Amino acid sequence: MVASRSRSAGEAVTRQMLRHWQEAVPNDRLAHLVKHAARGLARALQMRLTEHSVSYGHWSFLRILWETEGLTQRQLSDEAGVMEPTTFSALKAMQELGYITRRQMPGNRKKVFIHLTPRGRRLKGRLVPLAEEVNEIAVRNVGAADVAVARGTLLAIIENLARDEAESMAKRRRIPSTRELARRVSDAGRTRRRGAG
């Protein structure tokens, strides 16, 4: 009975989501579609990872470390596209779970290198098939030619946006830290209140 109710609730959410994209905003911006698709992929994988007591945040770092071990915390942050404090917290938890070790090299106490433990390496065999399953579900009933076009389009988008980011950095545009952004918002609010008073 509970499984039936849960399935019905899930089907209702799916119908509502599809109605939104197909009827309410059928010509919405590509950025919204990509974001929603990415969120759907992440949620589907997180549901499966949870069965193995692995968080989605840990998955992101494990994936990188399965391919390239011995990265520094900063390199890992850059590869994952997250801020260093987020990486630090995740790595601390992953070390407590026995997935990684952190090592300093003799003569260089500043850099800490991240290595998988045997337990962290073994997770690959259990978790990668889950990601493959999610990918298969995502393209179910989509032709191979359409998948190839979507891949090509997404790669072109990624390349265009990477080029734009590089040009923006040359113009000294950047993404402020969360702390800096909060300060800017606070300063702008004070300025508005003074102007209104």
C-alpha positions in Angstrom: 0.0 0.0 0.0 2.8 2.4 0.9 4.8 1.6 -2.2 1.6 2.1 -4.3 1.0 5.6 -2.7 4.6 6.5 -3.2 4.5 5.5 -6.9 1.3 7.5 -7.4 2.9 10.6 -5.8 6.0 10.2 -8.0 3.9 9.8 -11.1 1.9 13.0 -10.2 5.2 14.9 -9.8 6.4 13.6 -13.1 3.2 14.7 -14.9 3.4 18.1 -13.3 7.0 18.6 -14.4 6.3 17.4 -17.9 3.2 19.7 -18.2 5.4 22.6 -17.0 8.0 22.1 -19.8 5.7 21.0 -22.5 2.8 23.4 -22.0 3.6 26.3 -19.6 7.1 27.2 -21.0 7.6 25.2 -24.2 10.1 27.7 -25.6 12.0 28.4 -22.3 15.7 29.2 -22.5 18.1 26.5 -23.1 19.9 27.3 -19.8 16.7 26.3 -17.9 16.3 23.0 -19.8 20.0 22.1 -19.2 19.7 23.0 -15.5 16.5 21.0 -15.1 18.0 18.0 -16.9 21.2 18.1 -14.8 19.1 18.3 -11.6 17.1 15.3 -12.8 20.2 13.3 -13.5 21.8 14.3 -10.2 18.6 13.4 -8.2 18.3 10.0 -10.0 21.9 9.2 -9.1 21.6 10.5 -5.6 18.7 8.1 -4.9 20.9 5.2 -6.0 24.0 6.4 -4.2 22.0 6.7 -1.0 21.4 3.0 -1.0 25.2 2.7 -0.6 25.5 5.5 2.0 27.4 7.7 -0.4 26.5 11.4 -0.9 26.4 13.0 -4.3 29.1 15.5 -3.1 31.4 12.6 -2.3 30.6 11.0 -5.7 31.9 14.1 -7.5 35.3 13.8 -5.7 35.5 10.0 -6.0 34.9 10.1 -9.7 37.9 12.5 -10.1 40.1 10.5 -7.8 39.3 7.2 -9.6 40.9 8.8 -12.7 43.7 10.9 -11.1 44.9 10.1 -7.7 47.3 12.3 -5.7 45.8 15.7 -6.5 46.0 18.5 -4.0 42.9 19.9 -2.4 43.1 22.9 -4.6 43.4 20.8 -7.8 40.5 18.7 -6.6 38.4 21.8 -6.0 39.2 23.1 -9.5 38.4 19.8 -11.1 35.1 19.5 -9.3 34.2 23.2 -9.8 33.6 23.9 -6.1 35.1 26.3 -3.6 38.0 25.0 -1.4 36.0 25.2 1.9 33.4 22.8 0.4 36.2 20.5 -0.7 37.8 20.6 2.7 34.5 19.6 4.4 33.8 16.8 2.0 37.4 15.5 2.2 37.2 15.5 6.0 34.0 13.5 6.0 35.4 11.1 3.3 38.5 10.5 5.4 36.4 9.7 8.4 34.5 7.2 6.2 37.7 5.6 5.2 37.5 6.5 1.5 40.7 8.7 1.3 43.9 9.6 3.0 45.6 13.0 3.0 49.3 13.1 2.8 51.9 15.8 3.0 55.1 15.4 1.0 58.4 15.8 2.9 59.7 19.3 2.5 56.3 20.7 1.5 54.0 21.1 4.5 51.6 23.4 2.7 50.3 21.0 0.0 48.2 18.1 1.0 47.8 15.3 -1.5 44.6 13.2 -1.6 44.8 9.5 -2.2 42.1 6.8 -2.2 42.2 4.0 0.3 41.4 0.4 -0.8 37.9 1.0 0.4 37.5 4.2 -1.7 38.8 2.3 -4.8 36.4 -0.6 -4.3 33.4 1.8 -4.4 34.1 2.4 -8.1 32.9 -1.1 -8.9 29.6 -0.6 -7.1 28.9 3.1 -8.0 29.9 3.5 -11.6 27.2 1.0 -12.8 24.7 3.2 -11.0 25.7 6.2 -13.0 25.7 4.2 -16.2 22.1 3.1 -15.3 21.0 6.7 -14.8 22.5 7.6 -18.2 20.7 4.8 -19.9 17.4 5.8 -18.3 18.0 9.4 -19.3 18.3 8.5 -23.0 15.6 5.8 -23.1 13.6 6.0 -26.3 16.0 8.6 -27.7 17.7 7.5 -31.0 21.5 7.2 -31.1 21.7 9.9 -33.7 19.8 12.3 -31.5 22.0 11.4 -28.5 25.1 12.1 -30.7 23.6 15.5 -31.7 22.8 16.4 -28.1 26.4 15.5 -27.1 27.9 17.6 -29.9 25.6 20.5 -29.0 26.4 20.3 -25.3 30.2 20.1 -26.0 29.9 23.1 -28.2 28.0 25.0 -25.5 30.6 24.1 -22.9 33.4 25.2 -25.2 31.7 28.5 -26.0 31.1 29.3 -22.4 34.6 28.3 -21.4 35.9 30.7 -24.1 33.6 33.4 -22.7 34.8 32.8 -19.2 38.5 33.1 -20.3 37.7 36.4 -22.1 35.8 37.7 -19.1 38.7 36.9 -16.8 41.0 38.9 -19.2 38.6 41.8 -18.7 39.0 41.2 -14.9 35.4 39.9 -14.5 35.2 37.2 -11.9 32.8 35.3 -9.7 33.0 36.8 -6.2 33.2 34.5 -3.2 30.1 34.0 -1.2 31.4 36.2 1.6 32.3 39.0 -0.9 28.9 38.8 -2.6 27.1 39.0 0.8 29.1 42.1 1.6 28.3 43.7 -1.7 24.5 43.0 -1.3 24.6 44.4 2.2 26.5 47.5 1.1 24.0 48.0 -1.8 21.1 47.7 0.7 22.7 50.3 3.0 23.2 52.7 0.1 19.6 52.3 -1.1 18.3 52.9 2.4 20.4 56.1 2.8 19.2 57.3 -0.6 15.6 56.7 0.3 16.0 58.5 3.6 
